[in-house]
Amino acid sequence: MSYTVGLDFGTHQTKICIEDASNPAQKLYEFLEFEDNDGKLTVLFPSIVQINNDDTISYGFVNDERCKILNKNGVVKPVLSLSQEPVLKIPPNPVEPILPLKPQDETLSWGKKLIKLFFNRNSSENDEILQWKQDCLRLQNEHEQNIIEWGKECAILQEEYDRDLYFCQTANNQRKAEYDKAIEQWDVKPIRQFHFRYFKLATYSNTSQWEHEIEPEIISVWYIAYLLLVLRAKLGEDFYIQTGVPSGAKKSELKSQERKAFAILIAAYRLVERYRTNEEFLTETYHNLLEVTKLDFDFSEDEIAFYGLNVLPEAYAGLSSITQQKRLETGMSLLVDIGGGTTDIAFFTIRENKPDIHAVISFHKGLNFIFEQYIIENEGLLISDVQKIFFDKQGETSVFNSSIDKYKKQLQQETKKMVDNIESSFTLREAFHGLPVSRLRNALKNRPVVFCGGGSVYDSMRTSVLNFTDIKTINKNLLNIPAIKNRGINQELFAILATSYGLSIPLENEIVLTSIEQVFNHIVAQEQSQSSFSYEHGLSDI
């Protein structure tokens, strides 16, 4: 296939990068752009699904005017539907007639004038002038008659319009009265709008609380089906999909999430085959979609191959985007991906220019936590208000000091748990390598911590983490993308786009991930000379 699509299905927003390998010697990369409600293009497509008043579904952006709303009793908010008032259409005025030109008198000789005078002595005008006057009079009479007929027609139309307007306004007034009464009975304080967010988080996390009747996996299927239809409209059917899952190095967890991701993708493709175009898909009601959407985990490898699907750990994809370009030194490092709803911390090394991820810890705090904490301390604000303040202030610490401090404290705590596990793994191998844990601690000093994700673009969110003090941010230079078709992408966005770019690079070999329990197995006692310890794991100083 000529195209590989990197689908970074995010908790807060989704990013898509397309690799065009039509010319293998000059691969092109394009970040898919979407049009928001204001007609502006963006490469960040919000992970939002909305059920509308007419029970159809829209994707990516909230439209409060169309959104379906329930009250505390589960009753749908009444909708005021008014008839369109009639329009008075008056036919145009009859056009003034164009009169013929008056004939000119001939220049006659004195003989002809005598003859004319003899034969027309009782007439002062010739025949042509008389005919001209008769024609003009006829045209004027016809025009006057047209004016009379036009007036009669206008009077009939005006009478019909007044009658129709009266009935329309009477019916609309009655509907308004019924609507006002229904609203009073409904409730002025709705408890739920049909905006679905964080369905990706709920799909892959056992700790997330999902309080909607429609399962998050089903919402995810609909959302991805919409994106697949967008891609088909752009690329045709000849493309390969690679998507990510928020899994770490545990093979059982990775396999479980891979299986769920494949099931969701295949279910989405089955909807694509059913509806064929987004125009048809967007006119379907959610009731009908619920009936036809089937999440089947009993799929085959043939189906995976048929649809052209692959699933990778998100951390691996994000790191492979920079390690393949040799933009990061070997050794032990951290990746911190600050998203909207979660933060992922990955401990990794680099093997043959490919990341080897040994552990991943996720905690449910990201940019939204910063916003929510700010609202607690500044009542009366909405999330959208705080987002604007944060973006305008570029995350200035003095404004958001308290919430950012709380976030950073948990970041340190979660990383400490990971480092403790690393040290435990090292200590358990002491009988084989004969080294004290202090040697490992020395090796971890001043190691890189690589930040990516939406939160990483703000200076106030980036920080050294324990001994990982070499702070790096994934940016355009670090990614070193060969050729980008898009023009004018904000430089700061590349920290957010890195994973989708990594996913767009076809995986040539199976991913090898070394668990944290096995990461130091290569070190044995008889190889204790400094030259024997590969810097691959940051232990050259032991």
Secondary structure, 3 states (H helix, E strand, C coil): CCEEEEEECCCCEEEEEEEECCCCCCCEEEECCEECCCCCEECCEECCEEEECCCEEEECCCCCCCECEECCCCCECCCCCCCCCCCCCCCCCCCCCCCCCCCCCCCCCHHHHHHHHHHCCCCCCCHHHHHHHHHHHHHHHHHHHHHHHHHHHHHHHHHHHHHHHHHHHHHHHHHHHHHHHHHHHHCCCCCEECEECCHHHHHHCCCCCCCCCCCHHHHHHHHHHHHHHHHHHHHCCCEEEEEEECCCCCHHHHHHHHHHHHHHHHHHHHHHHHHCCHHHHCCCEHHHHHHHCCCCCCCCHHHHHHHCEEEEEHHHHHHHHHHCCCCCCCCCEEEEEECCCCEEEEEEEEECCEEEEEEEEEECCCHHHHHHHHHHHCCCCCHHHHHHHHHHCCCCHHHHHHHHHHHHHHHHHHHHHHHHHHHHHHHHCHHHHCCCHHHHHHHCCCCEEEEECHHHHCHHHCCCECCECEEEECCHHHHCCCCECCCCCCHHHHHHHHHHHHHHCCCCCCCCCCCCCCCCCCCCHHHCCHHHCCHHHCCCCC
